[in-house]
């Protein structure tokens, strides 16, 4: 039996993202609206609720926001990252100093709604492929500065991560091939350069290029913008000699058909770049 551990985020990345968000939102004077209208010692109880159902992600960011804003806030997590919640379900309860609570509200919600939206859309893609061998993967099309968080959200939604950057795997794309002089030449040059632990993937547009990539022993081959029949042919030609990744025009309506072709991975930027925020709201009462 294979053990599957839940995804996690390094603490320093969470704190860095939250600190940047506070610097942007609070500026040099802080929350002047709360300072002007609320007594310094006023307290309140707030509850973050899901207004639509989905997959929760971003709890660590919200916790960091409420902790970093200052002392005096107690937080209870009602639904952890990766949890599926229905509309109306509670996600988090916060109690304590009202000024601090309101100053951290938007930062906490921004992370929660954005990352939960990614996790929720990813889960929808994963659900469409559950009867296949294919895994849903993200791409490098992420919000600058938030890549690690958004890729974490993909994992919370049941997806997998592609490379994190240009430095952790070699992906030879069409422009590299054009300059290098062909698929085989590009792979040979990459293999001569790469360390033994660096995977080499190459993007191909045609079955002829696929044959070249297989002959050059690429570790993985990205099948770019191929229709379903061509993808199925590619799977038959490869016959397990390399991992195959389908990419391009991967819509929610089409992804199940792509998975049925037998590819190993399906990558799409839609789950990070086009996910709608999950509708979460903070409802406050006077303590």
Buried (B, 14 or more C-beta within 10 A) or exposed (E): EEEEEEBEBEEEBBBBBBBEBBEEBBEEEBBEEBEEEBEEEBBBBBBBBBBBBBBBBBBBBBBBBBBBBEEBBEBEBBBBBBBBBEEEBBBBBBBBBBBBBBBBBBBBBBBBBBBBBBBBBBBBBBBBBEEBEBBBBBBBBBEEEBBBBBBBBBBBBBBBBBBBEEEEBBBBEBEBBEEBEEBBBBBBBBBEEBEEEBBBBBBBBBBEBBBBBBEBEBBBBBBBEBEBEBBBBBBEEBEEEBBBBBBBEBEBEBBBEBBBBBBBBBBBBBBBBEBEBBBBEBEBEEE
